[in-house]
Amino acid sequence: MKPLGPIPSFYQAVDGELSVDGQKVRKIAEQAGRTPIFIYSRVAIQQRISRLRKALPKRTDINYAIKANSYAPLLEMMSGLVDGFDIASGGELAMAQQAGLEASRISFAGPGKRDDELEAAIAAGATLNLESEGEAARAIAIGRRLGAQPRLAIRVNPEFELKGSGMKMGGGAKPFGVDAERVPALARDIIAQGADWRGLHIFTGSQALDADAIIEAQANVLSLASEIASRIGTSLPKLNMGGGFGIPYFHGDKPLDVERIGAALSSRMAALPQNLAATELCVELGRYLVGEAGIYVTRIVDRKISHGETYLVTDGGLHHQLAASGNFGTVVRRNYPLAVVKAFGAEPAEIANVVGCLCTPLDRLADRAHLPRADVGDLVAVFCAGAYGASASPSAFLGQGPAAEVLV
Ligand SMILES: *Cc1c(COP(=O)(O)O)cnc(C)c1O
């Protein structure tokens, strides 16, 4: 038997069945008329954001990194709940604008921005988080051609990283950001060329569950930002401190203590250096805001035995939930939290493998899981599907096409 990850606290049983915001999952899937389906909980997202606002100092804005989940109704909802959107492509710029967020609250990071993407962002008035000197020169030239003053920030490649983070994005040679020691010269240059100077972006990692590691990274970010600001010789209009707040996916993972992070940040903010005193501060979060608020629901189409092991074969799989299959940046495959929808919270009765419908051994949703008995036609829910599910899976693989999505 292999343990399943922890089921997020947002979900309850109604008459013994899994429900989302008080509605039975089986009913939601029936109304949608098809499976597989991603179901996102409005209440869970609202609760998550209000808890975070309470925990963080008032002064800290919350940005949403829309690559985690860019389902249009969810983005529209988020535009009323968060302070800004972080985007990483021209396509995401269009989605963010469609969701109704003003461009002044959109910032665009990511290496390899094409000229047409830079142009769209500059014309709209979004902030570019510059990833290199070359990109800065292209942005300035495009601004001149358009007769528009580009809003420019610089993404810093810091020497430190977020300890214990699932995805390292700082420290040493990287395709992201400008090496810290070259940032002051670049900043002075773009200011001299007439850009609207928007400050710094320092992102140190992702998916950390250790509050102390995040506290340390934030302290490092604030002192690096202050040092760079004094070398530039101006105060910083804005500092995007990065994020990295993780969620528990696997057995043994503990939820992040955001109250502890907020308390540490508050005391640090009470004693900020002069050149950060008036700086707008924000964190940028993806999975922490939406990951646990989504489930991926798939139907069992076959139940079979091979060499004594039970296989529940579903109509879903890695083409919608690549991360749960263990093929999205994990070394050792572990089980996401998963449940049989009709028997949520019931005693397990058997050990079963839950697999997808794709003709590849990579397509696994749970290995040797201890589950209540489930049969053909029953629904299975994979949790932690609100982030990097639909937006990060190869839905065209094997001609399958995307899953349905609904925001309850
Ligand atoms: C992906 C990304 C995020 C969001 O990461 P999460 O782990 O989902 O919070 C934030 N900022 C940048 C620059 C990113 O690339």
The ligand as a Gaussian input file, in Angstrom:
#p B3LYP/6-31G(d) Opt

LIG

0 1
 C        5.329000      30.212000     -11.477000
 C        5.655000      31.473000     -10.842000
 C        4.925000      31.891000      -9.727000
 C        3.866000      31.058000      -9.078000
 O        4.406000      29.923000      -8.466000
 P        3.533000      29.086000      -7.420000
 O        4.436000      28.013000      -6.969000
 O        2.349000      28.574000      -8.168000
 O        3.120000      30.002000      -6.343000
 C        5.225000      33.126000      -9.201000
 N        6.176000      33.894000      -9.751000
 C        6.907000      33.527000     -10.829000
 C        7.945000      34.436000     -11.371000
 C        6.673000      32.302000     -11.406000
 O        7.414000      31.918000     -12.447000

